[in-house]
């Protein structure tokens, strides 16, 4: 359901020059017209955000914000 256009911004909290957690993740991604926003968000978190953070050894902050396609559908 993902398409080739997208961008991501990640805000990381550092302590003594080391990343300790991620405070905010913003994802904008082109997608097919047949997926609802809630499912898109869940899939991005489960298959992109969580695996990448785990691989990098950085956790989400307890109060972390995750935003996916906050301006609406991106199906063009």
C-alpha positions as CSV (number, residue, x, y, z in Angstrom):
1,X,0.0,0.0,0.0
2,X,3.0,2.4,0.3
3,X,4.1,4.4,-2.7
4,X,7.5,5.8,-3.6
5,X,7.2,9.3,-2.2
6,X,7.6,10.1,1.5
7,X,9.5,11.9,4.2
8,X,10.2,11.5,7.9
9,X,11.4,13.7,10.7
10,X,12.6,12.3,14.0
11,X,13.3,14.3,17.2
12,X,15.8,12.6,19.5
13,X,16.6,13.4,23.1
14,X,20.3,13.2,23.9
15,X,22.0,13.0,27.3
16,X,25.8,13.4,27.4
17,X,26.0,13.2,23.7
18,X,24.1,9.8,23.5
19,X,20.6,9.3,22.2
20,X,18.3,8.2,25.1
21,X,14.9,8.2,23.4
22,X,12.8,9.5,20.6
23,X,10.4,12.3,21.5
24,X,8.6,12.8,18.1
25,X,8.2,11.0,14.8
26,X,6.5,12.6,11.8
27,X,5.9,10.5,8.7
28,X,4.3,11.7,5.5
29,X,4.0,8.9,2.9
30,X,2.2,8.4,-0.3
31,X,-0.1,5.4,-0.2
32,X,-2.8,3.6,-2.1
33,X,-6.3,4.8,-2.0
34,X,-7.7,1.6,-0.4
35,X,-6.1,1.9,3.1
36,X,-7.7,3.9,5.9
37,X,-5.7,6.3,8.0
38,X,-5.8,4.3,11.2
39,X,-4.5,1.2,9.4
40,X,-1.8,3.2,7.6
41,X,-0.7,4.6,11.0
42,X,-0.7,1.3,12.7
43,X,1.3,-0.4,9.9
44,X,3.9,2.4,9.7
45,X,4.5,2.2,13.5
46,X,4.6,-1.6,13.6
47,X,6.7,-2.1,10.4
48,X,8.9,1.0,10.2
49,X,9.1,3.0,13.4
50,X,9.4,0.2,15.9
51,X,11.8,-2.0,14.0
52,X,14.2,0.9,13.1
53,X,14.3,2.2,16.7
54,X,14.9,-1.3,18.0
55,X,17.7,-1.9,15.5
56,X,19.3,1.4,16.6
57,X,18.8,0.6,20.3
58,X,16.7,3.7,21.0
59,X,13.3,3.7,22.6
60,X,10.3,5.9,22.2
61,X,9.9,8.3,25.1
62,X,6.9,7.6,27.4
63,X,5.2,10.7,26.1
64,X,6.4,10.4,22.5
65,X,4.3,11.7,19.7
66,X,3.9,9.8,16.4
67,X,2.2,11.7,13.5
68,X,1.4,9.9,10.2
69,X,0.1,11.9,7.3
70,X,-1.2,14.7,9.5
71,X,-2.3,16.8,6.5
72,X,-4.5,14.1,5.2
73,X,-4.5,11.4,2.5
74,X,-1.5,11.3,0.1
75,X,-2.7,9.2,-2.8
76,X,-1.7,11.3,-5.9
